[in-house]
Amino acid sequence: MEVFYYLVFGSLAVVVAAVELSKNNKDRSNTSQSFESFKNNYLLVYSLMMAGDWLQGPYVYFLYSTYGFGKGEIGQLFIAGFGSSMLFGTIVGSLADKQGRKRACVTYCITYILSCITKHSPQYKVLMLGRVLGGIATSLLFSSFESWLVAEHNKRGFEQQWLSLTFSKAIFLGNGLCAIVAGLFGNLLVDSFNLGPVAPFDAASCFLAIGMAIILSSWTENYGDPSENKDLFTQFKGAAVAIASDEKIALLGAIQSLFEGSMYTFVFLWTPALSPNEEEIPHGFIFATFMLASMLGSSLASRLMAHTSPKVESYMQIIFVVSSVSLMLPILTSFLVPPSKEKGGGISFSGCIQVLGFCAFEACVGIFWPSLMKMRSQYIPEEARSTIMNFFRIPLNMFVCIVLYNVKAFPITVMFGMCSIFLLVATMLQRRLSVLAEKSKTEDWVSMKDKEDEADPLTVA
């Protein structure tokens, strides 16, 4: 039955992908051939990088458990990964502005491949090293590739609006289609071919190696601020000053941390939320459903960003409200639906209701990523893009570490309630960002009009 679920949702994913990719013909009529070539090259590389990441995710915990480690030791390994991303990853990721974004992307591939290799060892210290390397790689994945794309896009003189096309397609493919295909492929390697839980990590290494070869052969280097010889401390100081001096950047960082923190907490909580009495839930089917919802969300985002109205800053307020309400469902069902006391069995009625809410949340995640990327491209200064983006990940990783450490200290409903409140706060911050963006646009228009009036002798007369 589970194989049937995978086939059905794999087919649905292909259909959705075909519909999304069919829009390329319309996009090509509005863009240039050189941009299409550039975009497709980046999408291929980004998809390979995300495939390497998605292949590992479902099997990390399973691999550690097969080596005989308990929940406490596995929890320490996960905390080490997020802690590494917060500390070492921030430093390494920030070096991309000075040493080059292409070089940072290659470093991501090498670091993650080394992390995959450590999974062959059952030694706890070796696995801990792998988690540290994985944390560094994660910081590079979520900062260096986007920084390279924005800088290269602007360097080649492409229109700013075209950047949204690349963002939405990247999330649709990398965070949607690749996640489903990677799940199917990993399941094939582990269960069908009986290659063991290490097989997905070896496959991930292959995808990362192919992507690295494409980067080395087809990408050019770009930097944040090559004209000034800044040390790392100066870079951090400059990024901190940029965040402190521009409220829009600070708001964007806070919004990102609140949403991503809620998202990562959701990743840990959805399984126990749907099986409070050890119900046998179809994990693969539910995961595929979530990813399909995310794909639909990213497809909707591409349509929203293709129009000048509503603006990203406006519709994201609605997205955060919907996200908050979606994560309130576990709390509401606990009050409205009588809890079952029977152990085992299939998914409960309240669980089915929660799945619908979680799918809505995943659709919001699909909209969030490309929309966030567009806002970052508008507000974050180019000379310190990677450094500032990694600054944003410090409170995020700190929050996730705290949640992991105290995950058993609070009921699941309290954790979901906390996430829902964070998303409501993100809504208010997004509202403030929208007001500031509109005010800045008005001031720029008035300033431009004054300059035109000064330059026009008839107006002066």
Secondary structure, 3 states (H helix, E strand, C coil): CHHHHHHHHHHHHHHHHHHHHCCHHHHHHHCCHHHHHHHHHHHHHHHHHHHHHHHHHHHHHHHHHHCCCCHHHHHHHHHHHHHHHHCHHHHHHHHHHHHCHHHHHHHHHHHHHHHHHHCCCCCHHHHHHHHHHHHHHHHHHCCHHHHHHHHHHHHCCCCCCHHHHHHHHHHHHHHHHHHHHHHHHHHHHHHHCCCCCCHHHHHHHHHHHHHHHHHHHHCCCCCCCCCCCCCHHHHHHHHHHHHHHCHHHHHHHHHHHHHHHHHHHHHHHHHHHHCCCCCCCCHHHHHHHHHHHHHHHHHHHHHHHCCCCCCHHHHHHHHHHHHHHHCCHHHHHHHHCCCCCCCCCCCCHHHHHHHHHHHHHHHHHHHHHHHHHHHHHHHCCHHHHHHHHHHHHHHHHHHHHHHHHCCCCCCHHHHHHHHHHHHHHHHHHHHHHHHHHHHHHHHHHHHHHHHHHHHCHHHHC
